[in-house]
Structure formats: C-alpha cells, structure tokens
Amino acid sequence: VQLQASGGGLVQAGGSLRLSCAASGRTFSSYAMGWFRQAPGKEREFVATISRYAESVKGRFTVTRDNAKNTVYLQMNSLKPEDTAVYYCAADLRGLGSQVGLHYDYWGQGTLVTVSS
C-alpha cells in the first residue's frame, strides 16, 4: 500500500485547506484511514478518522473518503496558527481506525500546513 498526501500550503488564520491522501491497493474501502500531525518540536498526534476527532479540531475539521478514487480527504476550516504541522495520512488494514499511530500499517510522506497569524 502506498499513500500520497497532498494539499498542504500556507494559509492565514481563519482560512481553509483540504488535504488529500491517495492510496494504492484494491481493497481501499476496507482500510481505516487516519490523519495525524507533527508540529515542530512536538510529538506526532492524532487528528482524525472519519468517525472520531481530536478535541482540538472538532467542529473545524472533517474527514471524508471517496472509495471509487481510493482517496481520503481532510477538510480543515477555521485554521489556527497552532494547526501548523506536517500532516500525515495513515492506513489501518484491519479497519479499526484507532487514535494510536502504532496501530496503523502504512504512512504517507506528509504534507506541510503552515497557518500564519
């Protein structure tokens, strides 16, 4: 399984971005897909799956997926400077979709999101 994340960039506080993660593999619909992020000098943290969200992003971020395109999206609205990080998508082949990074089998390369104040 290969994951390709894209869509990062520089945005002002209050703005929006949509990240995409394209996956290879014929059974994409059975994977649970998660989004994580790592800010400079900090540990990687869970952001969201399609059914659960970190408290820090609830109400602002939304995960959707298009199984026909083997792609999962992270729509990020009302961005804050503290959202600045490298964002990673990850695939859990067991389909559990936990908040624990170790439970994921494959990772994308990351895409940088920078939110200016």
C-alpha positions in Angstrom: 0.0 0.0 0.0 1.3 3.4 -1.0 -0.1 6.6 0.4 0.4 10.0 -1.2 -0.6 13.1 0.7 -1.1 16.5 -0.9 -2.8 19.8 -0.4 -0.7 21.5 2.2 0.4 25.1 2.0 0.5 28.4 3.6 -2.8 29.9 4.8 -3.9 32.8 7.0 -5.6 32.1 10.3 -9.3 31.6 9.8 -8.7 30.1 6.3 -9.3 26.7 5.0 -7.4 23.9 3.3 -8.3 20.5 2.0 -5.7 17.7 2.2 -5.9 14.7 0.1 -4.4 11.2 0.5 -4.4 8.9 -2.5 -3.9 5.2 -1.7 -2.9 2.3 -3.9 -4.4 -1.1 -3.3 -7.5 -2.9 -4.5 -9.2 -3.1 -1.1 -9.0 0.5 -0.1 -12.6 0.5 1.1 -11.7 -1.9 3.8 -8.9 0.2 5.2 -9.5 2.6 8.1 -7.7 5.9 7.3 -6.4 8.2 9.8 -4.8 11.7 9.9 -2.0 12.6 12.2 0.2 15.6 12.5 3.5 16.6 13.9 4.3 20.2 14.8 7.9 21.4 15.1 9.5 20.2 18.3 6.5 18.1 19.2 5.4 14.5 19.1 3.1 13.2 16.4 -0.5 13.5 17.5 -3.8 12.0 16.3 -6.0 14.4 14.3 -9.0 12.5 13.0 -10.6 9.5 11.3 -13.9 9.5 9.6 -15.6 8.7 12.9 -13.6 10.4 15.6 -11.8 13.7 16.0 -9.2 15.1 18.4 -10.8 17.6 20.7 -8.6 20.4 19.3 -10.1 20.0 15.8 -13.7 19.0 16.5 -16.1 21.2 14.7 -13.4 22.6 12.4 -12.0 19.5 10.5 -13.9 16.9 8.6 -12.7 13.6 7.1 -14.4 12.2 4.1 -13.4 9.5 1.7 -14.1 8.5 -1.9 -13.6 4.8 -2.3 -14.0 5.0 -6.0 -11.0 7.2 -6.2 -9.1 5.5 -3.3 -8.8 8.8 -1.7 -9.4 10.2 1.8 -9.7 14.0 2.5 -9.2 16.2 5.4 -11.2 19.4 5.1 -9.7 22.0 7.5 -11.7 25.1 8.3 -11.1 28.0 10.7 -7.4 27.2 10.8 -5.4 28.5 13.7 -1.6 29.0 14.0 -1.4 26.0 16.3 -2.6 23.8 13.5 0.8 24.4 11.8 2.3 21.0 11.3 3.3 18.3 8.9 0.1 16.3 8.3 0.3 12.5 7.6 -2.3 10.1 6.4 -2.1 6.5 7.5 -3.9 3.3 6.7 -5.0 0.6 9.1 -5.6 -2.6 7.1 -7.6 -4.1 9.9 -10.2 -1.4 9.6 -10.2 -0.3 13.2 -9.3 3.3 12.9 -7.9 4.0 16.3 -6.2 7.1 17.6 -3.0 5.3 18.2 -0.4 5.7 15.5 1.2 2.3 16.2 -2.0 0.6 15.1 -1.5 1.9 11.5 0.3 -0.2 8.9 1.2 2.3 6.2 2.0 6.1 6.2 2.1 8.8 3.6 5.1 11.1 3.3 3.4 14.1 5.0 2.3 17.5 3.7 3.2 20.7 5.4 0.4 23.1 6.6 1.5 26.5 7.8 -1.0 28.8 9.3 0.0 32.4 9.7 -1.4 34.8 12.3 
